[in-house]
Amino acid sequence: MPFIDRNRWIGLRRRIPIILGIWSLEILIEAVGTCLSTILIAFVEFRNENPPLDNDVTLRMLVGITVFVLIEFALTGFLETTLVARLLLLERYQRWYPFACTSLYLIHSTIFFVVTAGNSIFRLNNLAIQISGALVTLLCSWAGNRLVNKSHLRTGLREQASPLAPASNLEP
């Protein structure tokens, strides 16, 4: 008895490009959200002192910080671990994906702040960025789950309606 039946494998192969596209969109929105939350935290924290970024919040600055966040995601292994989680936590385990991503974000951002910046584990400035980024990650991965579910339903309905779809294997 195989681990996964042939029809299910074919359906999964058809869905992988959609799943990868949704995952890429999630990561990009998480990076932009982390960038915006970091800038917002900086403005709130330094409102009485010298303004952060010299009040130069242009599109170029936002893109630069977002690229930096994406590089941080890649260097700490966040991209790889969330991709593995997205591909492994499918179907009935998919509801755990947002929580797995949020946990992975907290772990990898702690790695970034402790190893790269040389800070202590629990520093108030870092915790504010980590918690806001974790909330952005939770929302993005939850929305990504919704998109994956909708694409799964659409492709499943198309496969059932197609007269060329192979008959299902009925094993005793």
Phi and psi in degrees as GROMACS dihedral restraints (atoms count N, CA, C in turn):
[ dihedral_restraints ]
;  ai    aj    ak    al  type     phi  dphi    fc
    3     4     5     6     1   -71.1    20    10
    4     5     6     7     1   160.7    20    10
    6     7     8     9     1   -65.3    20    10
    7     8     9    10     1   -39.3    20    10
    9    10    11    12     1  -138.3    20    10
   10    11    12    13     1   133.5    20    10
   12    13    14    15     1   -73.8    20    10
   13    14    15    16     1   162.6    20    10
   15    16    17    18     1   -61.7    20    10
   16    17    18    19     1   -46.0    20    10
   18    19    20    21     1   -63.8    20    10
   19    20    21    22     1   -38.5    20    10
   21    22    23    24     1   -67.8    20    10
   22    23    24    25     1   -38.6    20    10
   24    25    26    27     1   -65.0    20    10
   25    26    27    28     1   -41.3    20    10
   27    28    29    30     1   -64.2    20    10
   28    29    30    31     1   -42.7    20    10
   30    31    32    33     1   -62.8    20    10
   31    32    33    34     1   -38.3    20    10
   33    34    35    36     1   -67.9    20    10
   34    35    36    37     1   -40.6    20    10
   36    37    38    39     1   -62.1    20    10
   37    38    39    40     1   -34.7    20    10
   39    40    41    42     1   -71.3    20    10
   40    41    42    43     1   -29.8    20    10
   42    43    44    45     1   -86.6    20    10
   43    44    45    46     1   -17.9    20    10
   45    46    47    48     1   -57.9    20    10
   46    47    48    49     1   -45.0    20    10
   48    49    50    51     1   -60.7    20    10
   49    50    51    52     1   -36.9    20    10
   51    52    53    54     1   -66.3    20    10
   52    53    54    55     1   -43.9    20    10
   54    55    56    57     1   -62.7    20    10
   55    56    57    58     1   -42.2    20    10
   57    58    59    60     1   -66.6    20    10
   58    59    60    61     1   -37.5    20    10
   60    61    62    63     1   -64.4    20    10
   61    62    63    64     1   -43.6    20    10
   63    64    65    66     1   -65.2    20    10
   64    65    66    67     1   -40.9    20    10
   66    67    68    69     1   -62.5    20    10
   67    68    69    70     1   -42.4    20    10
   69    70    71    72     1   -62.3    20    10
   70    71    72    73     1   -41.8    20    10
   72    73    74    75     1   -63.8    20    10
   73    74    75    76     1   -41.4    20    10
   75    76    77    78     1   -57.5    20    10
   76    77    78    79     1   -49.2    20    10
   78    79    80    81     1   -62.4    20    10
   79    80    81    82     1   -43.4    20    10
   81    82    83    84     1   -63.5    20    10
   82    83    84    85     1   -43.8    20    10
   84    85    86    87     1   -68.6    20    10
   85    86    87    88     1   -35.6    20    10
   87    88    89    90     1   -62.8    20    10
   88    89    90    91     1   -40.3    20    10
   90    91    92    93     1   -66.8    20    10
   91    92    93    94     1   -44.0    20    10
   93    94    95    96     1   -64.7    20    10
   94    95    96    97     1   -42.3    20    10
   96    97    98    99     1   -63.7    20    10
   97    98    99   100     1   -40.8    20    10
   99   100   101   102     1   -65.0    20    10
  100   101   102   103     1   -39.4    20    10
  102   103   104   105     1   -61.3    20    10
  103   104   105   106     1   -49.3    20    10
  105   106   107   108     1   -65.9    20    10
  106   107   108   109     1   -39.0    20    10
  108   109   110   111     1   -68.6    20    10
  109   110   111   112     1   -34.7    20    10
  111   112   113   114     1   -65.4    20    10
  112   113   114   115     1   -43.2    20    10
  114   115   116   117     1   -65.2    20    10
  115   116   117   118     1   -42.3    20    10
  117   118   119   120     1   -61.7    20    10
  118   119   120   121     1   -43.4    20    10
  120   121   122   123     1   -62.8    20    10
  121   122   123   124     1   -39.8    20    10
  123   124   125   126     1   -64.0    20    10
  124   125   126   127     1   -42.0    20    10
  126   127   128   129     1   -66.5    20    10
  127   128   129   130     1   -38.4    20    10
  129   130   131   132     1   -69.5    20    10
  130   131   132   133     1   -40.5    20    10
  132   133   134   135     1   -71.2    20    10
  133   134   135   136     1   -38.6    20    10
  135   136   137   138     1  -108.4    20    10
  136   137   138   139     1    29.2    20    10
  138   139   140   141     1   -65.8    20    10
  139   140   141   142     1   -28.6    20    10
  141   142   143   144     1   -92.1    20    10
  142   143   144   145     1   -12.4    20    10
  144   145   146   147     1  -105.9    20    10
  145   146   147   148     1  -154.8    20    10
  147   148   149   150     1   -63.7    20    10
  148   149   150   151     1   129.2    20    10
  150   151   152   153     1   -63.2    20    10
  151   152   153   154     1   142.8    20    10
  153   154   155   156     1   -68.3    20    10
  154   155   156   157     1   149.5    20    10
  156   157   158   159     1    58.2    20    10
  157   158   159   160     1    21.4    20    10
  159   160   161   162     1    51.9    20    10
  160   161   162   163     1    38.0    20    10
  162   163   164   165     1    55.2    20    10
  163   164   165   166     1    28.2    20    10
  165   166   167   168     1  -107.8    20    10
  166   167   168   169     1    72.1    20    10
  168   169   170   171     1  -101.2    20    10
  169   170   171   172     1    79.7    20    10
  171   172   173   174     1   -99.4    20    10
  172   173   174   175     1   173.2    20    10
  174   175   176   177     1   -61.8    20    10
  175   176   177   178     1   -37.2    20    10
  177   178   179   180     1   -64.3    20    10
  178   179   180   181     1   -39.1    20    10
  180   181   182   183     1   -67.2    20    10
  181   182   183   184     1   -42.0    20    10
  183   184   185   186     1   -63.1    20    10
  184   185   186   187     1   -42.6    20    10
  186   187   188   189     1   -65.0    20    10
  187   188   189   190     1   -40.7    20    10
  189   190   191   192     1   -62.3    20    10
  190   191   192   193     1   -44.7    20    10
  192   193   194   195     1   -68.2    20    10
  193   194   195   196     1   -37.7    20    10
  195   196   197   198     1   -63.7    20    10
  196   197   198   199     1   -41.7    20    10
  198   199   200   201     1   -63.1    20    10
  199   200   201   202     1   -40.5    20    10
  201   202   203   204     1   -60.8    20    10
  202   203   204   205     1   -42.2    20    10
  204   205   206   207     1   -64.1    20    10
  205   206   207   208     1   -40.5    20    10
  207   208   209   210     1   -64.2    20    10
  208   209   210   211     1   -38.1    20    10
  210   211   212   213     1   -65.4    20    10
  211   212   213   214     1   -40.8    20    10
  213   214   215   216     1   -62.2    20    10
  214   215   216   217     1   -40.7    20    10
  216   217   218   219     1   -59.2    20    10
  217   218   219   220     1   -42.7    20    10
  219   220   221   222     1   -70.4    20    10
  220   221   222   223     1   -42.6    20    10
  222   223   224   225     1   -68.3    20    10
  223   224   225   226     1   -33.9    20    10
  225   226   227   228     1   -85.9    20    10
  226   227   228   229     1    -8.9    20    10
  228   229   230   231     1    92.2    20    10
  229   230   231   232     1     7.8    20    10
  231   232   233   234     1   -64.0    20    10
  232   233   234   235     1   -41.2    20    10
  234   235   236   237     1   -60.2    20    10
  235   236   237   238     1   -47.4    20    10
  237   238   239   240     1   -65.4    20    10
  238   239   240   241     1   -45.1    20    10
  240   241   242   243     1   -70.1    20    10
  241   242   243   244     1   -35.4    20    10
  243   244   245   246     1   -71.9    20    10
  244   245   246   247     1   -33.0    20    10
  246   247   248   249     1   -64.7    20    10
  247   248   249   250     1   -43.9    20    10
  249   250   251   252     1   -62.6    20    10
  250   251   252   253     1   -42.8    20    10
  252   253   254   255     1   -63.2    20    10
  253   254   255   256     1   -40.6    20    10
  255   256   257   258     1   -63.8    20    10
  256   257   258   259     1   -39.4    20    10
  258   259   260   261     1   -79.7    20    10
  259   260   261   262     1   -29.4    20    10
  261   262   263   264     1   -87.1    20    10
  262   263   264   265     1   -33.4    20    10
  264   265   266   267     1   -93.5    20    10
  265   266   267   268     1    69.2    20    10
  267   268   269   270     1  -105.7    20    10
  268   269   270   271     1   165.4    20    10
  270   271   272   273     1    55.9    20    10
  271   272   273   274     1  -114.5    20    10
  273   274   275   276     1   -73.0    20    10
  274   275   276   277     1   -18.8    20    10
  276   277   278   279     1   -94.8    20    10
  277   278   279   280     1    -0.3    20    10
  279   280   281   282     1   -63.2    20    10
  280   281   282   283     1   -27.7    20    10
  282   283   284   285     1   -64.6    20    10
  283   284   285   286     1   -18.2    20    10
  285   286   287   288     1   -87.6    20    10
  286   287   288   289     1   -10.5    20    10
  288   289   290   291     1   -59.6    20    10
  289   290   291   292     1   -46.6    20    10
  291   292   293   294     1   -59.1    20    10
  292   293   294   295     1   -38.2    20    10
  294   295   296   297     1   -71.2    20    10
  295   296   297   298     1   -36.6    20    10
  297   298   299   300     1   -64.7    20    10
  298   299   300   301     1   -43.1    20    10
  300   301   302   303     1   -65.2    20    10
  301   302   303   304     1   -40.1    20    10
  303   304   305   306     1   -64.2    20    10
  304   305   306   307     1   -43.2    20    10
  306   307   308   309     1   -63.1    20    10
  307   308   309   310     1   -43.5    20    10
  309   310   311   312     1   -63.2    20    10
  310   311   312   313     1   -38.3    20    10
  312   313   314   315     1   -61.5    20    10
  313   314   315   316     1   -46.0    20    10
  315   316   317   318     1   -63.3    20    10
  316   317   318   319     1   -41.3    20    10
  318   319   320   321     1   -65.1    20    10
  319   320   321   322     1   -47.9    20    10
  321   322   323   324     1   -73.4    20    10
  322   323   324   325     1   -32.0    20    10
  324   325   326   327     1   -71.3    20    10
  325   326   327   328     1   -32.7    20    10
  327   328   329   330     1   -64.4    20    10
  328   329   330   331     1   -42.5    20    10
  330   331   332   333     1   -58.2    20    10
  331   332   333   334     1   -44.5    20    10
  333   334   335   336     1   -62.3    20    10
  334   335   336   337     1   -49.0    20    10
  336   337   338   339     1   -70.6    20    10
  337   338   339   340     1   -33.6    20    10
  339   340   341   342     1   -81.4    20    10
  340   341   342   343     1   -50.6    20    10
  342   343   344   345     1   -76.3    20    10
  343   344   345   346     1   -50.0    20    10
  345   346   347   348     1   -75.9    20    10
  346   347   348   349     1   -49.0    20    10
  348   349   350   351     1   -86.9    20    10
  349   350   351   352     1   -14.6    20    10
  351   352   353   354     1    72.3    20    10
  352   353   354   355     1    24.3    20    10
  354   355   356   357     1   -87.9    20    10
  355   356   357   358     1   168.1    20    10
  357   358   359   360     1   -74.9    20    10
  358   359   360   361     1   165.7    20    10
  360   361   362   363     1   -64.6    20    10
  361   362   363   364     1   -45.4    20    10
  363   364   365   366     1  -109.4    20    10
  364   365   366   367     1    91.3    20    10
  366   367   368   369     1  -119.9    20    10
  367   368   369   370     1   132.5    20    10
  369   370   371   372     1   -57.2    20    10
  370   371   372   373     1   -43.5    20    10
  372   373   374   375     1   -61.8    20    10
  373   374   375   376     1   -43.0    20    10
  375   376   377   378     1   -68.0    20    10
  376   377   378   379     1   -39.5    20    10
  378   379   380   381     1   -63.0    20    10
  379   380   381   382     1   -37.5    20    10
  381   382   383   384     1   -63.1    20    10
  382   383   384   385     1   -44.1    20    10
  384   385   386   387     1   -66.7    20    10
  385   386   387   388     1   -41.7    20    10
  387   388   389   390     1   -64.7    20    10
  388   389   390   391     1   -43.4    20    10
  390   391   392   393     1   -69.1    20    10
  391   392   393   394     1   -42.4    20    10
  393   394   395   396     1   -65.5    20    10
  394   395   396   397     1   -39.5    20    10
  396   397   398   399     1   -66.5    20    10
  397   398   399   400     1   -36.5    20    10
  399   400   401   402     1   -66.2    20    10
  400   401   402   403     1   -38.1    20    10
  402   403   404   405     1   -66.0    20    10
  403   404   405   406     1   -40.9    20    10
  405   406   407   408     1   -62.1    20    10
  406   407   408   409     1   -42.8    20    10
  408   409   410   411     1   -63.1    20    10
  409   410   411   412     1   -42.5    20    10
  411   412   413   414     1   -60.7    20    10
  412   413   414   415     1   -45.2    20    10
  414   415   416   417     1   -66.4    20    10
  415   416   417   418     1   -43.2    20    10
  417   418   419   420     1   -66.4    20    10
  418   419   420   421     1   -42.5    20    10
  420   421   422   423     1   -71.2    20    10
  421   422   423   424     1   -32.4    20    10
  423   424   425   426     1   -65.7    20    10
  424   425   426   427     1   -44.5    20    10
  426   427   428   429     1   -64.9    20    10
  427   428   429   430     1   -37.7    20    10
  429   430   431   432     1   -62.7    20    10
  430   431   432   433     1   -38.8    20    10
  432   433   434   435     1   -60.4    20    10
  433   434   435   436     1   -42.6    20    10
  435   436   437   438     1   -61.6    20    10
  436   437   438   439     1   -42.2    20    10
  438   439   440   441     1   -66.1    20    10
  439   440   441   442     1   -40.9    20    10
  441   442   443   444     1   -63.3    20    10
  442   443   444   445     1   -42.6    20    10
  444   445   446   447     1   -60.9    20    10
  445   446   447   448     1   -44.8    20    10
  447   448   449   450     1   -64.8    20    10
  448   449   450   451     1   -40.8    20    10
  450   451   452   453     1   -67.8    20    10
  451   452   453   454     1   -35.5    20    10
  453   454   455   456     1   -64.5    20    10
  454   455   456   457     1   -43.3    20    10
  456   457   458   459     1   -64.9    20    10
  457   458   459   460     1   -41.3    20    10
  459   460   461   462     1   -65.3    20    10
  460   461   462   463     1   -46.3    20    10
  462   463   464   465     1   -69.1    20    10
  463   464   465   466     1   -34.4    20    10
  465   466   467   468     1   -65.2    20    10
  466   467   468   469     1   -40.9    20    10
  468   469   470   471     1   -68.9    20    10
  469   470   471   472     1   -37.0    20    10
  471   472   473   474     1   -66.1    20    10
  472   473   474   475     1   -40.2    20    10
  474   475   476   477     1   -66.0    20    10
  475   476   477   478     1   -37.7    20    10
  477   478   479   480     1   -68.8    20    10
  478   479   480   481     1   -38.0    20    10
  480   481   482   483     1   -77.1    20    10
  481   482   483   484     1   -18.9    20    10
  483   484   485   486     1   -74.0    20    10
  484   485   486   487     1   127.9    20    10
  486   487   488   489     1   -71.9    20    10
  487   488   489   490     1   -16.4    20    10
  489   490   491   492     1   -90.0    20    10
  490   491   492   493     1    -2.4    20    10
  492   493   494   495     1   -67.5    20    10
  493   494   495   496     1   136.5    20    10
  495   496   497   498     1   -66.5    20    10
  496   497   498   499     1   149.3    20    10
  498   499   500   501     1   -67.6    20    10
  499   500   501   502     1   149.3    20    10
  501   502   503   504     1   -75.6    20    10
  502   503   504   505     1   150.7    20    10
  504   505   506   507     1   -78.6    20    10
  505   506   507   508     1   120.6    20    10
  507   508   509   510     1  -106.7    20    10
  508   509   510   511     1    98.1    20    10
  510   511   512   513     1  -100.8    20    10
  511   512   513   514     1   141.4    20    10
